[in-house]
Amino acid sequence: MTAVILLACVLFALGVLGLLLRRNFLFIILSLEVMINSAAFLWVGASVYWGSAEGQVMFLFVAAAAATEMAIGLALLIAYDRLFKTSELG
């Protein structure tokens, strides 16, 4: 369980670093995706540790929400790129 927690924290920290250091909208969305997936990975690891399926079921909901977030983010990226001719923020 310690390895799962450590890996989830490392993935979350990489997502935060990508969120803070990148200015490209696509990389910001991908960093948010990494952060969401690290939390979902932690749920799956906890459900395996406790021997229940609730964490794995919650992962399905998180994956669906992350896919929706990615689709909306890419639509916003296309609209922003068409409007300003760049995907850089700021």
VOBA-1610 file (N, C-alpha, C; in pm, whole numbers, padded with zeros to 5 digits, always signed):
BEGIN
Met+00083-00119+00000Met+00000+00000+00000Met+00087+00125+00000Thr+00203+00117+00064Thr+00292+00233+00069Thr+00342+00269-00070Ala+00369+00167-00153Ala+00416+00194-00289Ala+00307+00261-00372Val+00183+00221-00352Val+00071+00282-00424Val+00057+00428-00385Ile+00063+00456-00256Ile+00052+00594-00208Ile+00168+00678-00261Leu+00288+00623-00258Leu+00406+00696-00306Leu+00394+00725-00456Leu+00352+00626-00534Leu+00338+00647-00678Leu+00228+00749-00708Ala+00117+00742-00636Ala+00009+00839-00656Ala+00056+00980-00621Cys+00133+00994-00514Cys+00185+01127-00477Cys+00283+01180-00580Val+00368+01092-00633Val+00463+01135-00736Val+00389+01179-00862Leu+00288+01103-00904Leu+00210+01140-01021Leu+00136+01273-00998Phe+00080+01290-00879Phe+00010+01414-00849Phe+00107+01532-00849Ala+00226+01513-00792Ala+00326+01620-00790Ala+00372+01655-00932Leu+00387+01554-01018Leu+00423+01583-01157Leu+00312+01661-01228Gly+00188+01628-01196Gly+00076+01702-01253Gly+00074+01846-01207Val+00102+01868-01079Val+00106+02005-01026Val+00221+02084-01090Leu+00336+02019-01105Leu+00449+02087-01170Leu+00416+02123-01314Gly+00354+02031-01385Gly+00314+02061-01522Gly+00213+02172-01529Leu+00123+02176-01431Leu+00022+02281-01426Leu+00084+02417-01400Leu+00184+02422-01314Leu+00245+02549-01277Leu+00350+02598-01375Leu+00420+02505-01441Leu+00533+02545-01524Leu+00500+02563-01671Arg+00394+02502-01718Arg+00361+02509-01861Arg+00263+02623-01888Arg+00274+02680-02006Arg+00182+02786-02045Arg+00094+02743-02162Asn+00121+02628-02219Asn+00044+02577-02330Asn-00084+02514-02276Phe-00198+02548-02335Phe-00328+02502-02285Phe-00339+02350-02290Leu-00284+02287-02393Leu-00290+02142-02405Leu-00213+02074-02292Phe-00096+02125-02260Phe-00018+02067-02151Phe-00084+02090-02015Ile-00153+02200-02000Ile-00226+02224-01875Ile-00338+02123-01859Ile-00411+02096-01967Ile-00517+01996-01961Ile-00460+01857-01932Leu-00347+01824-01995Leu-00285+01694-01970Leu-00235+01683-01826Ser-00186+01791-01771Ser-00142+01789-01631Ser-00259+01767-01536Leu-00373+01830-01567Leu-00493+01804-01487Leu-00536+01658-01498Glu-00521+01602-01616Glu-00556+01461-01637Glu-00466+01369-01554Val-00339+01400-01548Val-00246+01321-01466Val-00284+01329-01319Met-00323+01449-01274Met-00363+01465-01133Met-00489+01385-01103Ile-00586+01388-01193Ile-00710+01312-01173Ile-00681+01163-01173Asn-00595+01118-01264Asn-00563+00976-01270Asn-00484+00929-01149Ser-00404+01016-01090Ser-00332+00975-00969Ser-00428+00954-00853Ala-00530+01038-00843Ala-00631+01018-00739Ala-00710+00890-00764Ala-00742+00863-00889Ala-00815+00740-00922Ala-00728+00618-00895Phe-00600+00627-00924Phe-00508+00517-00895Phe-00501+00489-00746Leu-00506+00592-00667Leu-00505+00575-00522Leu-00632+00505-00475Trp-00747+00538-00535Trp-00872+00469-00501Trp-00866+00322-00535Val-00811+00289-00652Val-00801+00149-00692Val-00705+00075-00599Gly-00595+00137-00566Gly-00501+00075-00472Gly-00562+00050-00335Ala-00640+00145-00287Ala-00706+00128-00157Ala-00811+00019-00163Ser-00883+00009-00274Ser-00984-00096-00284Ser-00920-00234-00290Val-00805-00245-00355Val-00734-00373-00355Val-00684-00405-00215Tyr-00635-00306-00145Tyr-00582-00327-00010Tyr-00692-00372+00086Trp-00810-00312+00077Trp-00919-00347+00167Trp-01008-00458+00114Gly-00983-00503-00007Gly-01057-00615-00061Gly-01201-00584-00099Ser-01228-00462-00138Ser-01362-00426-00181Ser-01357-00370-00323Ala-01471-00364-00386Ala-01476-00318-00525Ala-01520-00173-00539Glu-01546-00104-00428Glu-01597+00033-00438Glu-01498+00127-00507Gly-01371+00112-00478Gly-01271+00199-00540Gly-01261+00178-00689Gln-01277+00054-00732Gln-01271+00026-00875Gln-01395+00079-00947Val-01509+00073-00880Val-01630+00131-00938Val-01617+00283-00944Met-01561+00344-00841Met-01540+00489-00843Met-01442+00529-00953Phe-01346+00440-00982Phe-01252+00468-01091Phe-01326+00481-01224Leu-01429+00401-01244Leu-01507+00412-01368Leu-01574+00549-01379Phe-01627+00598-01268Phe-01687+00732-01268Phe-01582+00840-01290Val-01467+00824-01228Val-01359+00922-01245Val-01309+00920-01390Ala-01297+00801-01448Ala-01252+00791-01587Ala-01352+00857-01682Ala-01481+00838-01655Ala-01584+00902-01739Ala-01578+01054-01724Ala-01561+01102-01601Ala-01552+01247-01579Ala-01425+01304-01644Ala-01315+01229-01636Ala-01190+01277-01697Ala-01201+01280-01849Ala-01269+01183-01907Ala-01288+01183-02052Ala-01375+01302-02094Thr-01477+01332-02015Thr-01561+01446-02044Thr-01482+01576-02032Glu-01401+01585-01929Glu-01317+01704-01909Glu-01220+01722-02025Met-01164+01612-02073Met-01069+01621-02185Met-01140+01664-02313Ala-01260+01613-02337Ala-01334+01652-02458Ala-01371+01800-02455Ile-01416+01847-02340Ile-01451+01989-02328Ile-01325+02076-02339Gly-01216+02032-02278Gly-01092+02107-02286Gly-01038+02116-02427Leu-01047+02006-02502Leu-01001+02011-02641Leu-01091+02099-02726Ala-01221+02098-02699Ala-01311+02188-02772Ala-01276+02334-02741Leu-01246+02364-02615Leu-01204+02499-02580Leu-01071+02536-02645Leu-00980+02439-02654Leu-00852+02463-02718Leu-00870+02496-02866Ile-00957+02424-02934Ile-00982+02452-03076Ile-01044+02591-03093Ala-01140+02625-03007Ala-01202+02757-03016Ala-01101+02868-02986Tyr-01017+02848-02885Tyr-00916+02947-02848Tyr-00814+02962-02961Asp-00774+02850-03020Asp-00676+02854-03128Asp-00731+02925-03251Arg-00857+02904-03281Arg-00918+02971-03395Arg-00932+03121-03370Leu-00958+03157-03246Leu-00980+03297-03214Leu-00849+03377-03208Phe-00749+03320-03139Phe-00625+03393-03114Phe-00506+03342-03194Lys-00522+03234-03271Lys-00417+03176-03355Lys-00296+03125-03274Thr-00319+03089-03148Thr-00216+03031-03064Thr-00281+02950-02953Ser-00204+02855-02899Ser-00255+02780-02785Ser-00181+02817-02655Glu-00096+02919-02664Glu-00026+02967-02545Glu-00118+03057-02465Leu-00117+03039-02334Leu-00198+03124-02247Leu-00113+03238-02193Gly-00176+03349-02167Gly-00107+03461-02106Gly-00058+03554-02205
//
